[in-house]
Each structure stands twice: as C-alpha cells, then as structure tokens.
Amino acid sequence: MENELPPDPGPAPQAVPAEPLPSSSREPLPEPTIVAPVVAVAAAPLPPLATLPPEAPTYTDRSTGLMVFGVFQIILGCLAALMVPLAALGAFMSRLAPGATMRPGQFVSSVSTYAFMAVVLLGLGIGSVQMKRWARALTLVTSWYWLIMGALVTVLLTAVLPVTMRSALAQMKQSGPNAPSPEVSTAVMAVMLTLIIIFMAFFLVVVPIAFVIFYSLKDVAETCRRRDPVERWTDRTPLPVLFASVVLFTGAMYLLLTGITMPMFPFFGRYLTGVAGAACLFAMGALDIYLAIALFRLQAVAWWIATCTLALRLFSMALTFAKADMMTAYSRMGMSDAQLQMMNSSPMLRGHVLLWWSLLSMVLFFGYLVWLKRYFKTPSAVAPAVLPAQVG
C-alpha cells in the first residue's frame, strides 16, 4: 500500500499556436497603470484666518456741522443775554419821557423772556457742540416751533408795519413847519420798512429753516447716536410728541409770567384782571405743565384732556375778542391815559389784530393735536396668545 503511486493524470495538454492578428488591428497595448499605495497622512492645521478690516461706515460724519450750528446757537444765546441790560436801559430811558414810563410788569416780562431765550440757546448750543442726543432732538423741535411762529410773525409785521409807518408819517407832517419833506420822509420810511422786514425774515424764517434741514438729516442723527451711545430721555418718545410737549411747556411759562406781570385772562366774553385773572393764568399754566409731562409719557388720557381744554380755550378767546374791550381791561389794571393812548394808536392792538393772530396759532396747534392722536392708541385689553414654543 505504501508503494502505491498516485493515479496518472493523463497526457499533458498541448499548446495551441495563437493565430496572428490582422495587420490593420495591430495596435500597441496600453501601458499598465501603476497605482501608488495610499498612505494616511495627518491633516496639517489650517493657518488662522486673517482679521477682516472693519466695515466702512454707512453714514457721513456730521461732527463739524454739529459744532458749527452749536457755536451759532451759543452766539444767538449771547445776543439774547445782551438784551437783558438793554431792556433795563430802556426801562430807565422811558422815565425821561412824560407819561410813557415802562411799568414794572413790562420790564420783568422783557427781562424774563430774553433770559429764558438765552438759557435755552446756550444750553442747546453747548449740547450740540458735545454732540448729545437730547440736544439734537430738542434743537429740531424748537427750530420747528421757531419757524412756524416766525413765519406767522413775519407775515403779520409785513401787513401791519406799512400802516404803522403811514401813521407815523402823518403825525410828522402835522408836527409843524419844521417837519421834514414828505418825499424824503416817504423814502426813508420805505427803506426802514424794507430793512426791518428783511431782518425779521432772516432771523425768523431763514435761520430756523437752516436748523430744521440740518438737524433732520439722518447722518446727523446717526452721528449723535455714535458719539453719544447712552440712551437719553428724549429717546423715550417720538419727536412729534416731543414737539407738542415743548409747545405746551413754553406756553405754560408764558402764562405763569403773564400772571405775575400783567394778569388779564379772556374768560367767555370778558377779561378777568387782578387776582381773578392771575388765578386763572396760574391754573392754566399748571395744567399745561401737567399735559406737557403726560403727553411726553404717551398717556392717552392726557391727549383727551389737552384736546378738550384747548377747544374750550379757543371758544373762550374768540368770544372775548369779539365782545370785550381790551383797553377797558388795561385801564382797570392801572395804566395811565398816555399809555392807553399809545397802545390804542398801535395797529397791532387796535382791532385785536395781534390777539386774533395769536388765536390763529392756537387753531393750528389744535389741528396738530388732532393729528397727534395716532401716537396715543389705547392698548388692547386682550392679551396675546402664548406660542407653544414659549411654554416650558
């Protein structure tokens, strides 16, 4: 068994000769592609990203303009402050004219008005130079107030001053043989009238227009926001509401000052003077201060109170201007006959022209209050639905 051979595998296969390829298909075989072995290499750390340059500002810096307009306001404030000693000088010089002495109330009113203007202009000018948010907002709303009242005053003076000049010229003609030539007097009066109107139009219309245009620019607001990043109290209410608050506060200061210097209050067809007039003026001034603060806080009840009380005041003033005699009220306040005659000769006081013009300004403010209702919408009593994502 051990000598047993393995089975014979049979005859070996013979190689079959390969047939030659045709001559037309004898092309070289492609060379074999050598594939390199893949070796795992550790990824090298990427270099740190370069710091991107800061984005270019999307606004134009208005720092220079804020400083220029601020300095101009400071100059105007200094001019208003200089009017205080001039008013004192005018009160002293009035004593030299018989029967035309300035009353103490008129002196206090003039000095207080100029002092108030000086404080406001100096404060806003310094704030503008420092690029404060509150200075920009208050300057914008006060410039609008300045422009509206200035335009009304300019139109009034343009209509009244020629009449005043003609009255003065007629008195000069009746002064005697030493009166100047009518032709010369008319020419001088025309030049003076033109210069006065140009001067008033520049400071009461042109200057506030420049302030309104500049401080309304978005670049100015953005410059103040970047230079003064802290939220200020003027940012808490819309600018139209802030304008109404400023107007009411300014009117309250005027009422309180009038109650001290010249207590005369139009009350449904008659003028209240003395203690009664002063009490009404103080009460209305206190109400306007409350409304200025409440409107600033966007209280809807303040809007209703302001609208209703202003409508009553308009009706009371119109009825009083139409029926009562203002000169009689002035005589009850202790004015002399010479002072009454001088006031009665003024075209602005004769026929209540100035009073009706002031009534027109109040009518405009009443219309503005009605338009302001959109900022005093009563909040809905229904609470908003809570989203599922807000629960848990």
C-alpha positions as CSV (number, residue, x, y, z in Angstrom):
1,M,0.0,0.0,0.0
2,E,2.9,2.2,0.8
3,N,4.3,1.7,-2.8
4,E,1.1,2.7,-4.5
5,L,1.5,5.5,-7.0
6,P,-0.9,8.3,-7.5
7,P,-3.2,8.0,-10.4
8,D,-1.9,9.0,-13.8
9,P,-3.3,12.5,-14.7
10,G,-3.3,11.7,-18.4
11,P,-1.5,13.3,-21.3
12,A,-0.4,16.9,-20.9
13,P,-2.3,19.4,-22.9
14,Q,-0.5,20.7,-25.9
15,A,-0.2,24.5,-26.6
16,V,-2.3,25.7,-29.4
17,P,-0.5,28.2,-31.6
18,A,-2.0,31.6,-31.5
19,E,-3.5,32.9,-34.7
20,P,-1.8,36.1,-35.9
21,L,-3.8,39.3,-35.7
22,P,-4.7,41.1,-38.8
23,S,-2.3,43.8,-39.8
24,S,-5.0,46.5,-39.5
25,S,-5.6,45.8,-35.8
26,R,-2.0,45.5,-34.7
27,E,-2.0,48.4,-32.2
28,P,0.2,48.7,-29.2
29,L,-1.3,47.6,-25.9
30,P,-1.8,50.3,-23.3
31,E,0.9,50.5,-20.7
32,P,-0.2,49.2,-17.3
33,T,-1.1,51.9,-14.8
34,I,0.9,51.8,-11.6
35,V,-1.2,52.6,-8.6
36,A,0.7,54.0,-5.7
37,P,-0.2,52.8,-2.3
38,V,-2.4,55.1,-0.3
39,V,-0.6,56.3,2.8
40,A,-2.7,58.0,5.6
41,V,-1.2,61.5,6.3
42,A,-2.3,63.5,9.3
43,A,-4.0,66.7,8.2
44,A,-1.9,69.8,9.0
45,P,-3.7,72.5,11.0
46,L,-5.0,75.4,8.9
47,P,-3.4,78.8,9.4
48,P,-5.6,81.3,11.4
49,L,-7.9,83.4,9.4
50,A,-6.7,87.0,8.9
51,T,-8.7,89.6,10.8
52,L,-11.2,91.2,8.5
53,P,-11.0,95.0,8.2
54,P,-13.8,96.9,9.9
55,E,-16.8,97.7,7.7
56,A,-16.8,101.2,6.3
57,P,-19.4,103.5,8.0
58,T,-22.6,103.8,6.1
59,Y,-23.1,107.4,7.1
60,T,-21.4,110.7,6.7
61,D,-20.0,112.0,9.9
62,R,-21.5,115.4,10.7
63,S,-19.4,116.4,13.7
64,T,-18.2,119.6,12.1
65,G,-21.7,120.7,11.2
66,L,-22.9,120.0,14.7
67,M,-20.1,122.1,16.1
68,V,-20.8,124.9,13.7
69,F,-24.5,125.0,14.4
70,G,-23.8,124.7,18.1
71,V,-21.5,127.7,18.1
72,F,-24.1,129.7,16.1
73,Q,-26.7,128.9,18.8
74,I,-24.2,130.0,21.5
75,I,-23.7,133.3,19.7
76,L,-27.5,133.8,19.5
77,G,-27.8,133.0,23.2
78,C,-25.2,135.6,24.0
79,L,-27.1,138.1,21.9
80,A,-30.2,137.3,23.8
81,A,-28.4,137.7,27.1
82,L,-27.1,141.1,26.0
83,M,-30.7,142.2,25.5
84,V,-31.3,141.9,29.3
85,P,-29.2,145.0,30.2
86,L,-30.6,146.8,27.1
87,A,-34.1,146.1,28.4
88,A,-33.1,147.6,31.8
89,L,-31.6,150.6,29.9
90,G,-34.9,151.0,28.0
91,A,-36.9,151.0,31.3
92,F,-34.6,153.7,32.6
93,M,-34.8,155.8,29.5
94,S,-38.6,155.5,29.5
95,R,-38.7,157.5,32.7
96,L,-37.4,160.5,30.8
97,A,-40.5,160.6,28.6
98,P,-43.5,162.1,30.3
99,G,-46.4,159.7,30.7
100,A,-44.6,156.8,29.0
101,T,-42.9,155.2,31.9
102,M,-42.5,151.4,31.5
103,R,-44.5,149.5,34.0
104,P,-42.6,147.1,36.3
105,G,-44.5,144.2,34.9
106,Q,-43.4,145.1,31.4
107,F,-39.8,145.3,32.5
108,V,-40.0,142.0,34.3
109,S,-41.6,140.3,31.3
110,S,-39.0,141.6,28.9
111,V,-36.1,140.6,31.1
112,S,-37.5,137.2,31.8
113,T,-38.2,136.5,28.1
114,Y,-34.7,137.3,27.0
115,A,-33.2,135.4,29.9
116,F,-35.2,132.3,29.1
117,M,-34.2,132.5,25.4
118,A,-30.5,132.9,26.4
119,V,-30.6,129.9,28.7
120,V,-32.3,127.7,26.1
121,L,-30.0,128.7,23.2
122,L,-26.8,128.4,25.3
123,G,-27.8,125.0,26.6
124,L,-28.8,123.7,23.2
125,G,-25.6,125.1,21.6
126,I,-23.3,123.5,24.2
127,G,-25.2,120.2,23.8
128,S,-24.8,120.4,20.1
129,V,-21.1,121.0,20.3
130,Q,-20.8,118.0,22.6
131,M,-23.0,116.0,20.0
132,K,-25.6,114.9,22.6
133,R,-28.7,113.1,21.5
134,W,-31.0,115.3,23.6
135,A,-29.5,118.5,22.1
136,R,-30.2,117.2,18.6
137,A,-33.8,116.3,19.4
138,L,-34.6,119.5,21.3
139,T,-33.0,121.7,18.7
140,L,-35.0,120.1,15.9
141,V,-38.4,120.5,17.7
142,T,-37.6,124.1,18.9
143,S,-36.5,125.0,15.4
144,W,-39.8,123.9,14.0
145,Y,-41.6,125.9,16.7
146,W,-39.3,128.9,15.9
147,L,-40.0,128.5,12.1
148,I,-43.8,128.3,12.5
149,M,-44.1,131.2,14.9
150,G,-41.5,133.2,13.0
151,A,-43.4,132.8,9.7
152,L,-46.6,134.0,11.4
153,V,-44.9,137.0,12.9
154,T,-43.2,137.9,9.7
155,V,-46.5,137.8,7.8
156,L,-48.1,139.9,10.5
157,L,-45.4,142.5,10.5
158,T,-45.4,142.7,6.7
159,A,-49.1,143.5,6.8
160,V,-49.1,145.9,9.9
161,L,-45.8,147.8,9.6
162,P,-46.8,149.8,6.5
163,V,-49.9,151.0,8.3
164,T,-47.7,152.0,11.3
165,M,-45.3,153.8,9.1
166,R,-48.1,155.8,7.4
167,S,-49.5,156.8,10.8
168,A,-46.1,157.9,12.0
169,L,-45.5,159.8,8.7
170,A,-48.9,161.6,9.1
171,Q,-48.0,162.7,12.6
172,M,-44.7,164.0,11.3
173,K,-46.5,166.1,8.7
174,Q,-48.7,167.7,11.4
175,S,-45.7,168.5,13.7
176,G,-45.3,172.0,12.2
177,P,-43.2,173.9,9.7
178,N,-40.0,172.2,10.8
179,A,-41.3,168.8,9.6
180,P,-39.1,167.0,7.0
181,S,-40.1,166.9,3.4
182,P,-42.9,164.4,2.6
183,E,-40.8,162.9,-0.3
184,V,-37.8,162.4,2.0
185,S,-39.9,161.0,4.8
186,T,-41.6,158.6,2.5
187,A,-38.3,157.4,1.0
188,V,-36.7,157.0,4.5
189,M,-39.8,155.1,5.8
190,A,-39.7,152.8,2.8
191,V,-36.1,152.0,3.3
192,M,-36.6,151.4,7.0
193,L,-39.6,149.2,6.4
194,T,-37.7,147.1,3.8
195,L,-34.7,146.6,6.1
196,I,-36.9,145.6,9.1
197,I,-38.8,143.1,7.0
198,I,-35.6,141.6,5.6
199,F,-34.0,141.4,9.1
200,M,-37.1,139.8,10.6
201,A,-37.5,137.3,7.7
202,F,-33.8,136.3,8.0
203,F,-33.8,135.6,11.7
204,L,-37.4,134.3,12.0
205,V,-37.6,132.2,8.8
206,V,-34.3,131.6,7.0
207,V,-32.3,130.7,10.1
208,P,-34.8,128.2,11.6
209,I,-35.1,126.6,8.1
210,A,-31.4,126.0,8.1
211,F,-31.6,124.4,11.5
212,V,-34.6,122.2,10.6
213,I,-32.9,121.0,7.4
214,F,-29.6,120.2,9.1
215,Y,-30.9,118.5,12.2
216,S,-33.4,116.5,10.2
217,L,-30.6,114.7,8.3
218,K,-30.2,111.0,9.1
219,D,-26.4,111.5,9.1
220,V,-26.8,114.0,12.0
221,A,-29.0,111.6,14.0
222,E,-26.5,108.7,13.4
223,T,-23.5,110.9,14.3
224,C,-25.2,111.8,17.6
225,R,-26.1,108.1,18.3
226,R,-22.5,107.0,17.7
227,R,-20.9,109.9,19.6
228,D,-23.4,109.6,22.5
229,P,-24.2,105.9,22.7
230,V,-26.1,106.3,26.0
231,E,-29.9,106.4,25.7
232,R,-31.2,109.9,26.7
233,W,-34.6,111.0,28.0
234,T,-35.6,112.5,24.6
235,D,-35.3,109.0,23.0
236,R,-38.3,107.7,25.0
237,T,-41.0,109.5,22.9
238,P,-41.5,110.2,19.2
239,L,-40.3,113.6,18.0
240,P,-43.8,114.8,17.1
241,V,-45.0,114.2,20.6
242,L,-41.9,115.9,22.0
243,F,-42.8,118.9,19.9
244,A,-46.2,119.1,21.5
245,S,-44.7,118.8,24.9
246,V,-42.2,121.7,24.2
247,V,-45.0,123.9,22.9
248,L,-47.2,123.2,26.0
249,F,-44.3,123.8,28.4
250,T,-43.3,127.1,26.6
251,G,-46.9,128.2,26.7
252,A,-47.1,127.3,30.4
253,M,-44.0,129.5,31.1
254,Y,-45.7,132.4,29.3
255,L,-49.0,132.0,31.2
256,L,-47.1,132.0,34.6
257,L,-45.1,135.0,33.6
258,T,-48.2,136.9,32.4
259,G,-50.0,136.0,35.7
260,I,-47.2,137.8,37.5
261,T,-46.6,140.8,35.3
262,M,-50.0,141.5,33.5
263,P,-52.8,139.4,34.9
264,M,-55.5,139.6,32.2
265,F,-57.4,136.5,31.2
266,P,-60.0,136.1,28.5
267,F,-63.0,134.3,30.0
268,F,-66.0,133.7,27.8
269,G,-66.8,137.2,26.8
270,R,-65.0,139.3,29.4
271,Y,-61.5,140.0,30.6
272,L,-60.6,138.9,34.2
273,T,-58.0,141.1,35.8
274,G,-56.3,141.3,39.2
275,V,-56.4,138.3,41.5
276,A,-59.1,136.5,39.4
277,G,-57.1,136.9,36.2
278,A,-53.8,135.8,37.9
279,A,-55.5,132.7,39.4
280,C,-56.9,131.6,36.0
281,L,-53.5,132.1,34.4
282,F,-51.7,130.2,37.1
283,A,-54.3,127.4,36.8
284,M,-53.9,127.1,33.0
285,G,-50.1,127.2,33.3
286,A,-50.1,124.4,35.8
287,L,-52.5,122.4,33.6
288,D,-50.2,122.9,30.6
289,I,-47.2,121.7,32.6
290,Y,-49.0,118.6,33.6
291,L,-50.1,118.0,30.0
292,A,-46.6,118.5,28.7
293,I,-45.3,115.8,31.0
294,A,-48.2,113.4,30.5
295,L,-48.1,113.7,26.7
296,F,-44.3,113.0,26.8
297,R,-45.1,109.8,28.7
298,L,-47.7,108.9,25.9
299,Q,-50.7,108.8,28.3
300,A,-53.9,108.6,26.2
301,V,-55.9,110.5,28.9
302,A,-53.6,113.5,28.6
303,W,-54.4,113.7,24.8
304,W,-58.1,113.8,25.5
305,I,-57.7,116.4,28.3
306,A,-55.4,118.6,26.1
307,T,-57.8,118.4,23.1
308,C,-61.0,119.2,25.1
309,T,-59.5,122.0,27.1
310,L,-57.9,123.6,24.1
311,A,-61.2,123.6,22.3
312,L,-62.8,125.4,25.3
313,R,-60.0,127.9,25.4
314,L,-60.4,128.7,21.7
315,F,-64.1,129.3,22.1
316,S,-63.5,131.5,25.2
317,M,-60.8,133.6,23.5
318,A,-62.9,134.1,20.3
319,L,-65.9,135.1,22.3
320,T,-63.9,137.5,24.4
321,F,-62.0,139.1,21.5
322,A,-65.3,139.7,19.7
323,K,-67.3,141.2,22.6
324,A,-65.0,142.6,25.3
325,D,-62.9,145.8,25.1
326,M,-59.2,145.2,25.8
327,M,-58.5,148.9,26.5
328,T,-61.0,148.9,29.3
329,A,-59.3,145.9,30.8
330,Y,-56.0,147.7,30.6
331,S,-57.4,150.8,32.3
332,R,-58.6,148.6,35.2
333,M,-55.0,147.4,35.6
334,G,-53.9,150.9,36.4
335,M,-52.5,152.1,33.1
336,S,-52.3,155.9,32.5
337,D,-54.2,157.7,29.8
338,A,-51.0,158.3,27.9
339,Q,-50.1,154.7,27.9
340,L,-53.6,153.7,26.8
341,Q,-53.5,156.3,24.0
342,M,-50.1,155.0,22.8
343,M,-51.4,151.4,22.9
344,N,-54.6,152.3,21.1
345,S,-52.7,154.0,18.3
346,S,-50.8,150.8,17.5
347,P,-52.4,149.0,14.6
348,M,-51.4,145.6,16.1
349,L,-53.5,146.3,19.2
350,R,-56.3,148.3,17.6
351,G,-59.0,145.9,16.4
352,H,-57.4,143.0,18.2
353,V,-55.2,142.2,15.2
354,L,-52.5,140.7,17.4
355,L,-55.0,138.8,19.5
356,W,-56.7,137.2,16.5
357,W,-53.3,136.3,15.1
358,S,-52.4,134.5,18.4
359,L,-55.8,132.8,18.2
360,L,-54.8,131.5,14.7
361,S,-51.6,130.0,16.1
362,M,-53.7,128.1,18.7
363,V,-56.0,126.9,16.0
364,L,-53.0,125.5,14.2
365,F,-51.9,123.8,17.4
366,F,-55.3,122.3,17.9
367,G,-55.2,120.7,14.4
368,Y,-51.8,119.4,15.3
369,L,-53.1,117.8,18.4
370,V,-55.9,116.1,16.5
371,W,-53.3,114.7,14.1
372,L,-51.2,113.5,17.0
373,K,-53.9,111.1,18.1
374,R,-52.1,108.2,16.2
375,Y,-49.5,108.1,18.9
376,F,-52.0,107.7,21.7
377,K,-53.8,104.5,20.8
378,T,-55.4,102.7,23.8
379,P,-53.6,99.3,24.2
380,S,-55.8,96.2,23.6
381,A,-57.3,94.6,26.7
382,V,-56.9,91.2,25.1
383,A,-53.6,89.5,26.0
384,P,-51.8,88.0,23.0
385,A,-51.9,84.2,22.7
386,V,-48.9,82.3,24.0
387,L,-47.0,80.3,21.5
388,P,-46.3,76.6,22.2
389,A,-42.5,77.3,21.9
390,Q,-42.8,79.8,24.8
391,V,-44.3,77.2,27.2
392,G,-41.8,75.1,29.2
